[in-house]
Every structure is written in C-alpha cells, then in structure tokens.
C-alpha cells in the first residue's frame, strides 16, 4: 500500500514539474518562430509537396548501395573462416548490383537533367 502511495506521489510530482517547466519556458508563437526550422525564410512550397518521379529510381539505386554495404561489412568479418564459397557468393551479389547500375544508366536514371 505504501509503495502505491509513493508511486502515485512520484507521478504527481513529475506531472507538476513538467507543467511548471512548460509555464516557465513558454515561448510566444510569432511568425518567425512557427516557420519550419525557425530559419526565418518563408517557405517557397508546401511541406508535403510531391517530388518529381525521376528521383525515385535514383533513390532506389542509392538504397541498393546502402544495402550492399550492409551486407559487405559482416561478410568481410567472416570471409576468412568461410572460404572460397563466400567470395563467390559476394561476386555474384556484386554482379547483380553492377547489372542493376548498368540498367539504371541505360534507362537514364543517373542523368541529372
């Protein structure tokens, strides 16, 4: 019973501290402080505007290389123990990635204009 009272008292104390701190540190909302990142710059477009479709394939290529690094790091730690089979598997994996980059290049995904 005493533990319940102590826990309830501690919870009320935390709530009171948070409320007092909120009152002390209250910031008056002004036009500059409510802008994104409080930079003072007026946004040129809505925050939920759509990206052009040409950026999605480029993002997928970037994601593929991020995943490549995700797989290559643990592979580099165990390649000495697993032998030639793991080296062959990594070359197959890298071959698939190179084929994907060649395909993306031919499709024009890597062009910036």
C-alpha positions as CSV (number, residue, x, y, z in Angstrom):
1,X,0.0,0.0,0.0
2,X,2.8,2.4,0.9
3,X,4.5,1.6,-2.4
4,X,1.3,2.6,-4.3
5,X,1.2,5.9,-2.5
6,X,4.9,6.6,-3.2
7,X,4.4,5.7,-6.9
8,X,1.3,8.0,-7.1
9,X,3.1,10.8,-5.3
10,X,6.1,10.4,-7.7
11,X,3.9,10.5,-10.7
12,X,2.1,13.6,-9.5
13,X,5.5,15.3,-8.8
14,X,6.7,14.5,-12.3
15,X,3.5,16.0,-13.8
16,X,3.8,19.1,-11.6
17,X,7.4,19.6,-12.6
18,X,6.6,19.2,-16.3
19,X,3.7,21.7,-16.0
20,X,5.8,24.3,-14.2
21,X,8.6,23.9,-16.6
22,X,6.2,24.4,-19.5
23,X,4.9,27.6,-17.9
24,X,8.3,29.0,-17.3
25,X,9.7,28.2,-20.7
26,X,6.6,29.1,-22.7
27,X,7.6,30.7,-26.0
28,X,5.2,33.2,-27.6
29,X,4.4,32.0,-31.1
30,X,5.5,34.6,-33.6
31,X,5.5,34.5,-37.4
32,X,9.3,33.7,-37.5
33,X,9.3,31.0,-34.8
34,X,6.5,29.0,-36.3
35,X,8.2,28.6,-39.7
36,X,10.0,25.3,-40.4
37,X,13.4,25.1,-38.6
38,X,12.9,28.6,-37.3
39,X,15.2,29.8,-40.1
40,X,13.3,33.0,-40.9
41,X,12.9,32.1,-44.5
42,X,9.4,32.0,-45.9
43,X,8.8,28.5,-47.4
44,X,8.5,28.5,-51.2
45,X,6.3,25.5,-51.4
46,X,4.1,23.3,-49.1
47,X,6.0,20.9,-46.9
48,X,4.0,17.9,-48.3
49,X,4.8,18.8,-52.0
50,X,5.5,15.9,-54.3
51,X,8.9,15.0,-55.6
52,X,9.4,14.6,-59.4
53,X,9.1,10.9,-60.4
54,X,12.7,10.9,-61.8
55,X,14.1,11.0,-58.3
56,X,12.5,7.7,-57.2
57,X,14.7,5.4,-59.3
58,X,17.8,7.3,-58.2
59,X,16.7,6.8,-54.6
60,X,16.3,3.0,-55.3
61,X,19.9,2.9,-56.7
62,X,21.2,4.7,-53.5
63,X,19.2,2.2,-51.4
64,X,20.7,-0.7,-53.2
65,X,24.2,0.5,-52.5
66,X,23.3,1.1,-48.9
67,X,22.1,-2.4,-48.6
68,X,25.3,-3.6,-50.3
69,X,27.4,-2.0,-47.6
70,X,25.1,-3.5,-45.0
71,X,25.9,-7.0,-46.4
72,X,29.6,-6.4,-47.1
73,X,30.6,-5.4,-43.6
74,X,29.6,-8.7,-41.8
75,X,30.9,-10.6,-44.9
76,X,34.3,-9.1,-44.5
77,X,34.5,-10.2,-40.9
78,X,33.8,-13.9,-41.7
79,X,35.2,-14.4,-45.2
80,X,38.5,-15.8,-43.9
81,X,36.6,-18.6,-42.0
82,X,34.1,-19.5,-44.7
83,X,36.5,-19.7,-47.6
84,X,36.1,-19.5,-51.4
85,X,32.3,-20.1,-51.3
86,X,31.7,-16.8,-49.6
87,X,33.9,-15.0,-52.1
88,X,32.0,-16.5,-55.0
89,X,28.7,-15.5,-53.4
90,X,29.9,-11.9,-52.9
91,X,31.0,-11.7,-56.6
92,X,27.5,-12.9,-57.6
93,X,25.9,-10.3,-55.4
94,X,28.2,-7.6,-56.8
95,X,27.5,-8.8,-60.3
96,X,23.7,-8.3,-59.7
97,X,24.4,-4.8,-58.4
98,X,26.6,-4.0,-61.4
99,X,23.9,-5.2,-63.7
100,X,21.3,-3.0,-61.9
101,X,23.6,0.0,-62.3
102,X,24.1,-0.7,-66.0
103,X,20.4,-1.0,-66.4
104,X,19.8,2.3,-64.5
105,X,22.4,4.0,-66.6
106,X,20.8,2.8,-69.8
107,X,17.4,4.0,-68.6
108,X,18.8,7.4,-67.9
109,X,18.2,7.3,-64.1
110,X,21.7,8.7,-63.4
111,X,21.2,11.8,-65.6
112,X,20.8,14.9,-63.5
113,X,19.0,17.0,-66.1
